[in-house]
Amino acid sequence: MTELLTLGAVAYSPAVVGVWEGMKEYFADSDAPFDFVLYSNYGRLVDALRKGEVDIAWNTNLAYVRAMLQTDNGCRALAMRDIDTVYSTVFVSAAGSGRTGPGAVAGRRLALGSADSAHAAILPLHYLQQAGVDLDTITVIRFNSDLGKHGDTGRSEIDALEAVIAGEADVAAIGISTWEKIGEGDFLPGAVEKVWQTPDYSHCAFTVLSSSPPELTAAWTRHLMAMNPSDPEQRRIMTLEGVKDHWATPALDGYQSLFTAVERQGIDPTW
């Protein structure tokens, strides 16, 4: 009998149930079937992975970094979405502001998302500092609207955008996925403009302990990578989870900026 793996993810939206039910069905007849467990926050998920309560964790980039730090680099990434290899943060101002480049953020009121969001809080400050901006000149306004979810709900980024539009902040830092939704339907069409975009970094990844049986995780990864967007049902599941065209091999170098930011900003890796 094929061993049933357990996958852990965070229930940041009701839609995630459909994602993992669909994925579970896709894997059902493979040589690496799985069931899933949903957690309320990434702290619980990292804990569960570390304790061996789940075999695979669908981690954000911060959860991956914290899992690595809590296990003395005793984890490995199996795969990520194609969008996760080229993620970035976009700084925006109200339309017509004329602000351009990282220097335009200096001396301004900067709206950031939840403190545990790498893309909307931690990495924006890291990349501004890397670009030579004196962070002491910036007035930071934080919106901790979805703590524990690592910004996955997008609520804190919308709060930051609304602060800019209301004139309560000059610049907001948002993830590239939120930026790409602006103008779709009635989502803030023409309300904001790009000031600056950070270099690419890595985002989410399926993570396992280094001690996980390689034959099981390899079989699971092979079946994941074999998902075909030409198949309507598989395309539906991939689209729900934000995959554009394919699952990708982990871009591990893309996590280095976050490891550095966590250390320099004194973020507690144990929660």
ZIQUI-V974637 format. One record per residue. N is the residue number from 0. PHI is phi in degrees with one decimal (NA if undefined). OMEGA is omega in radians with two decimals (999 if undefined). D_FIRST is the distance of its C-alpha to the first C-alpha in whole Angstrom. Layout:
BEGIN
n | phi | omega | d_first
N | PHI | OMEGA | D_FIRST
N | PHI | OMEGA | D_FIRST
END
This chain:
BEGIN
n | phi | omega | d_first
0 | NA | -3.13 | 0
1 | -69.6 | -3.13 | 4
2 | -67.0 | -3.14 | 6
3 | -90.8 | 3.10 | 9
4 | -81.7 | 3.06 | 12
5 | -117.1 | 3.13 | 16
6 | -109.7 | 3.11 | 19
7 | -110.8 | 3.09 | 22
8 | -146.3 | -3.14 | 25
9 | -104.6 | -3.14 | 29
10 | -86.2 | -3.13 | 30
11 | -84.3 | 3.13 | 33
12 | -155.7 | 3.08 | 34
13 | -57.4 | -3.09 | 32
14 | -65.5 | -3.08 | 31
15 | -67.2 | 3.11 | 28
16 | -61.5 | 3.11 | 26
17 | -63.6 | 3.11 | 27
18 | -61.1 | -3.03 | 26
19 | -76.6 | 3.01 | 22
20 | -65.4 | 3.11 | 21
21 | -66.0 | 3.12 | 22
22 | -65.4 | 3.13 | 20
23 | -60.6 | 3.13 | 17
24 | -66.3 | 3.12 | 17
25 | -61.6 | -3.11 | 18
26 | -84.7 | -2.97 | 15
27 | -55.4 | -3.09 | 13
28 | -98.0 | -3.14 | 12
29 | -88.1 | 3.07 | 12
30 | -90.2 | 3.09 | 10
31 | -145.8 | 3.13 | 11
32 | -67.7 | 3.13 | 11
33 | -146.1 | 2.91 | 13
34 | -115.5 | -3.09 | 15
35 | -130.5 | 3.07 | 19
36 | -128.5 | 3.13 | 21
37 | -104.1 | -3.14 | 25
38 | -116.5 | -3.10 | 28
39 | -79.9 | -3.11 | 32
40 | -155.7 | -3.07 | 33
41 | -75.5 | 3.05 | 32
42 | -61.1 | 3.11 | 33
43 | -64.2 | -3.11 | 30
44 | -66.4 | 3.12 | 27
45 | -62.6 | 3.09 | 29
46 | -58.3 | -3.11 | 29
47 | -64.4 | 3.10 | 25
48 | -65.4 | -3.11 | 24
49 | -60.8 | -3.12 | 26
50 | -85.7 | 3.14 | 25
51 | 79.7 | 3.13 | 21
52 | -77.3 | 2.99 | 21
53 | -128.0 | 3.12 | 19
54 | -86.8 | -3.09 | 18
55 | -131.1 | 3.09 | 20
56 | -117.8 | 3.06 | 23
57 | -90.9 | -2.96 | 25
58 | -99.8 | 2.86 | 29
59 | -71.2 | 3.11 | 32
60 | -64.5 | 3.12 | 34
61 | -68.6 | 3.10 | 36
62 | -64.7 | 3.08 | 32
63 | -63.1 | -3.13 | 31
64 | -62.0 | -3.13 | 34
65 | -68.0 | 3.08 | 34
66 | -62.6 | 3.12 | 31
67 | -64.3 | -3.12 | 32
68 | -69.3 | -3.12 | 35
69 | -74.3 | -3.12 | 33
70 | -111.2 | -3.11 | 31
71 | 54.0 | -3.14 | 34
72 | 62.8 | -3.10 | 32
73 | -93.0 | 3.09 | 29
74 | -128.4 | 3.01 | 27
75 | -142.4 | 3.14 | 26
76 | -92.5 | -3.13 | 26
77 | -95.9 | -3.04 | 24
78 | -167.4 | 3.06 | 26
79 | -148.0 | 3.06 | 28
80 | -71.5 | 3.09 | 30
81 | -59.6 | -3.13 | 33
82 | -70.8 | -3.10 | 35
83 | -76.2 | -3.14 | 34
84 | -85.2 | -3.07 | 35
85 | -135.9 | 3.14 | 39
86 | -79.6 | 3.10 | 39
87 | -159.4 | 3.07 | 43
88 | -111.8 | 3.13 | 45
89 | -115.7 | 3.05 | 48
90 | -95.5 | -3.09 | 52
91 | -129.1 | 3.03 | 54
92 | -126.4 | 3.07 | 57
93 | -60.9 | -3.13 | 59
94 | -54.9 | 3.12 | 60
95 | 90.5 | -3.11 | 63
96 | -70.3 | 3.14 | 63
97 | 75.4 | -3.14 | 63
98 | -74.8 | -3.11 | 61
99 | -143.7 | 3.03 | 60
100 | 87.3 | -3.11 | 58
101 | -61.7 | -3.14 | 57
102 | -63.5 | -3.14 | 60
103 | -72.7 | 3.11 | 61
104 | -86.1 | -3.13 | 58
105 | -59.1 | 3.11 | 61
106 | 75.1 | -3.08 | 63
107 | -107.9 | 3.02 | 61
108 | -89.7 | -3.06 | 59
109 | -107.7 | 3.10 | 55
110 | -89.7 | 3.14 | 53
111 | -117.6 | 3.08 | 49
112 | -79.9 | -3.06 | 46
113 | -52.3 | -3.04 | 44
114 | -59.3 | 3.14 | 45
115 | -98.5 | 3.05 | 41
116 | -95.8 | 3.13 | 41
117 | -61.8 | -3.02 | 41
118 | -79.6 | -3.06 | 42
119 | -111.8 | -3.13 | 44
120 | -146.3 | -3.01 | 46
121 | -77.3 | -3.10 | 45
122 | -70.5 | 3.05 | 45
123 | -55.3 | 3.12 | 48
124 | -67.0 | 3.14 | 50
125 | -60.2 | -3.07 | 49
126 | -73.1 | 3.03 | 50
127 | -63.1 | 3.12 | 53
128 | -63.2 | 3.12 | 54
129 | -62.4 | -3.14 | 53
130 | -83.0 | 3.08 | 55
131 | 94.9 | 3.13 | 58
132 | -81.4 | 3.09 | 58
133 | -78.6 | -3.08 | 60
134 | -65.3 | 3.14 | 57
135 | -68.2 | 3.13 | 60
136 | -86.2 | -3.06 | 62
137 | -99.0 | 3.00 | 59
138 | -94.4 | -3.08 | 59
139 | -90.0 | 3.06 | 55
140 | -114.1 | -3.05 | 54
141 | -104.1 | 3.05 | 51
142 | -120.7 | -3.11 | 49
143 | -90.0 | -3.01 | 46
144 | -78.9 | -3.05 | 45
145 | -143.0 | 3.13 | 41
146 | -57.1 | -3.09 | 41
147 | 96.1 | -3.11 | 37
148 | -98.0 | 3.14 | 36
149 | 55.9 | 3.10 | 37
150 | 80.9 | -3.06 | 39
151 | -63.0 | -3.12 | 36
152 | -74.0 | -3.09 | 38
153 | 77.8 | -3.08 | 41
154 | -60.7 | -3.08 | 43
155 | -68.3 | 3.10 | 45
156 | -69.5 | 3.09 | 46
157 | -65.7 | 3.07 | 47
158 | -60.1 | 3.13 | 50
159 | -64.8 | 3.11 | 51
160 | -62.9 | -3.12 | 52
161 | -65.1 | 3.09 | 54
162 | -66.0 | 3.10 | 55
163 | -65.8 | -3.11 | 57
164 | -64.0 | 3.14 | 58
165 | -80.7 | -3.13 | 59
166 | 81.5 | -3.14 | 61
167 | -88.6 | 3.06 | 60
168 | -146.3 | -3.12 | 58
169 | -91.9 | -3.06 | 59
170 | -139.4 | 3.03 | 56
171 | -125.6 | 3.07 | 52
172 | -107.7 | -3.11 | 49
173 | -134.0 | 3.09 | 46
174 | -72.3 | -3.11 | 43
175 | -59.5 | -3.13 | 43
176 | -66.5 | 3.07 | 41
177 | -70.0 | 3.11 | 43
178 | -59.5 | -3.10 | 46
179 | -70.7 | 3.11 | 45
180 | -85.4 | -3.12 | 45
181 | -64.1 | -3.10 | 48
182 | 97.0 | 3.08 | 50
183 | -79.5 | -3.11 | 48
184 | 60.3 | -3.13 | 49
185 | -107.2 | -3.12 | 51
186 | -85.5 | 3.04 | 49
187 | 50.8 | -3.14 | 52
188 | -61.8 | 3.08 | 54
189 | 71.9 | -3.04 | 57
190 | -83.6 | -3.07 | 57
191 | -133.7 | 3.10 | 56
192 | -135.7 | -3.11 | 56
193 | -73.8 | 3.04 | 54
194 | -98.8 | -3.09 | 56
195 | -163.6 | 3.10 | 53
196 | -127.3 | -3.11 | 50
197 | -73.6 | 2.94 | 48
198 | -61.1 | 3.12 | 46
199 | -69.8 | 3.01 | 43
200 | -146.6 | -3.11 | 40
201 | -89.8 | -3.14 | 36
202 | -115.0 | -2.99 | 35
203 | -73.1 | 3.09 | 31
204 | -156.6 | 2.95 | 28
205 | -73.2 | -3.01 | 24
206 | -123.5 | 3.06 | 24
207 | -132.8 | 3.00 | 22
208 | -70.5 | 3.13 | 23
209 | -61.2 | -3.12 | 24
210 | -81.4 | -3.13 | 22
211 | -62.1 | 3.14 | 19
212 | -56.5 | -3.07 | 16
213 | -61.5 | -3.12 | 18
214 | -68.9 | 3.13 | 15
215 | -73.5 | -3.11 | 13
216 | -68.5 | 3.10 | 16
217 | -66.5 | 3.13 | 18
218 | -64.7 | 3.14 | 15
219 | -63.0 | -3.12 | 16
220 | -65.8 | 3.12 | 19
221 | -59.1 | -3.11 | 19
222 | -69.3 | 3.07 | 18
223 | -60.5 | -3.10 | 20
224 | -64.6 | -3.11 | 23
225 | -83.1 | 3.11 | 22
226 | -57.7 | -3.01 | 24
227 | -114.3 | -3.14 | 27
228 | -65.1 | 3.08 | 30
229 | -75.1 | 3.07 | 31
230 | -82.7 | -3.04 | 28
231 | -55.7 | -3.12 | 30
232 | -69.9 | 3.10 | 27
233 | -66.5 | 3.07 | 25
234 | -61.2 | 3.14 | 29
235 | -60.0 | -3.13 | 29
236 | -65.6 | -3.13 | 27
237 | -62.1 | -3.14 | 28
238 | -65.1 | 3.10 | 32
239 | -58.0 | -3.09 | 31
240 | -92.1 | 3.04 | 30
241 | 88.4 | 3.09 | 33
242 | -76.9 | 3.14 | 31
243 | -80.6 | -3.08 | 34
244 | -134.2 | -3.04 | 33
245 | -163.6 | 2.94 | 30
246 | -78.9 | -2.98 | 28
247 | -127.2 | 3.00 | 29
248 | -67.6 | -3.09 | 29
249 | -57.4 | 3.05 | 30
250 | -97.9 | -2.98 | 34
251 | -67.2 | 3.12 | 34
252 | -61.2 | -3.10 | 38
253 | -72.4 | 3.10 | 38
254 | -94.1 | -3.02 | 37
255 | -61.1 | -3.14 | 40
256 | -62.0 | -3.13 | 43
257 | -75.1 | 3.04 | 41
258 | -56.4 | -3.13 | 40
259 | -64.8 | -3.11 | 44
260 | -64.4 | 3.13 | 45
261 | -60.7 | -3.14 | 43
262 | -68.9 | -3.06 | 45
263 | -69.0 | -3.12 | 48
264 | -88.9 | 3.07 | 48
265 | 66.9 | -3.12 | 47
266 | -78.8 | -3.08 | 44
267 | -71.4 | -3.12 | 42
268 | -72.5 | -3.13 | 38
269 | -102.3 | -3.10 | 37
270 | 74.5 | 999 | 38
END
